[in-house]
Amino acid sequence: MNSLSKTLKFQALGFGAKALVYGKAAHYFAQLRTLQGLTHLFFSKEFPTRVRDPELQKTIHRALLDLLNHDANQFASGVYPFSMLRPGSPVKHWMRLGRLLGDGLRIQRQKKKGKTAEFSEEAQDFVHDVPRYYRRNFHFQKDGYLSPESADLYEHQVEILFGGAADAMRRMVFEPLAERWGGSDGRGLRILEVGAGTGRTSVMLRELFPKAHLTVTELSDPYLKRARRQLDESERVDFVQCAGEALPFHSKHFDAVVSVFLFHELPTEVREAVLAESFRVLKPGGVMATVDSVQQHDAPSWSPVLMQFPVDFHEPFFRSYIHEPLEGLFASAGLTSVVSRMGFVSKLVFGERPQD
Ligand SMILES: C[S@@+](CC[C@H](N)C(=O)[O-])C[C@H]1O[C@@H](n2cnc3c(N)ncnc32)[C@H](O)[C@@H]1O
């Protein structure tokens, strides 16, 4: 292919990728505004709280567009396959949206009551099997992470919260993997995901490295069950219910360990323990990568937004999280060549286990 046709192909792919990535963001952003409108109508309250400072608003908006452009370029240049952008069933999507807007109003009532550890009978089956710090209604979600209903709504809720940019942020965790193994189908690689939730990242990881062996782990039984359903047809995937701070795997087993939106949910000592365990199970030379919320040192002027987040959504460990730089925790766990990059309200942090 000559250079002109290569350029034209890149531009056409870039246009297609932008249309898909921006189209999705616009779709969820409209849902976010609907939720805000309804909350205002029923409770005369703003939820989620809007950013007041116009300068900060502009900066965050710019960061969102930068991330969407970056993400679209990753598709256009072939780093990610377009199949990752395949939408789910539209019927299920619209049916869920009704339930979800109702749940947004229930969250307001729950917030008002100030109760953060209430569990339905259904969730009682799981509550006693999880650590104490986890027995919470995270985000004021009904049953926290401990019911099938919560697992059903979770991914959609996260996309609304981040105005359609959640997947673009999640995909940042693939960057160090694509830099190292890009172009390969992943044959021979063993990749571990910790705190995989309902499997959103795992599904995309499968598309990126179809022949890699994935080990998908998660503490919540209902969330892991949903992840299993989402990856139903896939071969070479193990599903293991476990805590990230007690990984039931041999040392030096995995080529890469990834996690997305996990560390801000953990108390400090558990954060450290998860990193120590991730280091232990990594092969020398292996890659550890995470995507999570930006922290105070990344963007000091974003402080009002970072302080508001745990107020809007029950996030008991978020304040300690933003003040303890992940880069330092990675280094303390023994990881070297630690790098971090921001993307909208999240950041990618990665490092490697040195050779013995
Ligand atoms: C914010 S969600 C992120 C889920 C998923 N990674 C995603 O991107 O959608 C945090 C996840 O971490 C899980 N989690 C929390 N504490 C954990 C722990 N100690 N070990 C393993 N998973 C944990 C929760 O159950 C939840 O599914």
The ligand as a Tripos MOL2 file, in Angstrom:
@<TRIPOS>MOLECULE
LIG
   27    29     1     0     0
SMALL
NO_CHARGES

@<TRIPOS>ATOM
      1 C1        -15.4890   -0.1030   40.9680 C.3       1 LIG1
      2 S1        -15.6050   -1.8060   40.7190 S.3       1 LIG1
      3 C2        -14.6440   -2.0800   39.2420 C.3       1 LIG1
      4 C3        -15.0320   -3.3440   38.5380 C.3       1 LIG1
      5 C4        -14.3830   -3.5680   37.1920 C.3       1 LIG1
      6 N1        -12.9600   -3.6900   37.2980 N.3       1 LIG1
      7 C5        -14.7580   -2.4750   36.2200 C.2       1 LIG1
      8 O1        -13.8850   -1.8600   35.6300 O.co2     1 LIG1
      9 O2        -15.9460   -2.2970   36.0120 O.co2     1 LIG1
     10 C6        -14.5550   -2.4480   41.9590 C.3       1 LIG1
     11 C7        -14.5780   -3.9620   41.9640 C.3       1 LIG1
     12 O3        -13.5860   -4.4140   42.8660 O.3       1 LIG1
     13 C8        -14.1110   -5.5060   43.5880 C.3       1 LIG1
     14 N2        -13.3560   -5.5870   44.8440 N.ar      1 LIG1
     15 C9        -13.4160   -4.7650   45.9040 C.ar      1 LIG1
     16 N3        -12.5690   -5.1610   46.8690 N.ar      1 LIG1
     17 C10       -11.9410   -6.2630   46.3780 C.ar      1 LIG1
     18 C11       -10.9320   -7.1230   46.8850 C.ar      1 LIG1
     19 N4        -10.3970   -6.9270   48.0840 N.pl3     1 LIG1
     20 N5        -10.5110   -8.1440   46.1180 N.ar      1 LIG1
     21 C12       -11.0420   -8.3550   44.8930 C.ar      1 LIG1
     22 N6        -12.0110   -7.5670   44.3500 N.ar      1 LIG1
     23 C13       -12.4530   -6.5460   45.0900 C.ar      1 LIG1
     24 C14       -15.5720   -5.1600   43.7670 C.3       1 LIG1
     25 O4        -16.3360   -6.2870   44.0760 O.3       1 LIG1
     26 C15       -15.9040   -4.5220   42.4450 C.3       1 LIG1
     27 O5        -16.3510   -5.4780   41.5180 O.3       1 LIG1
@<TRIPOS>BOND
     1     1     2 1
     2     2     3 1
     3     2    10 1
     4     3     4 1
     5     4     5 1
     6     5     6 1
     7     5     7 1
     8     7     8 2
     9     7     9 1
    10    10    11 1
    11    11    12 1
    12    11    26 1
    13    12    13 1
    14    13    14 1
    15    13    24 1
    16    14    15 ar
    17    14    23 ar
    18    15    16 ar
    19    16    17 ar
    20    17    18 ar
    21    17    23 ar
    22    18    19 1
    23    18    20 ar
    24    20    21 ar
    25    21    22 ar
    26    22    23 ar
    27    24    25 1
    28    24    26 1
    29    26    27 1
@<TRIPOS>SUBSTRUCTURE
     1 LIG1         1 GROUP 0 **** ****
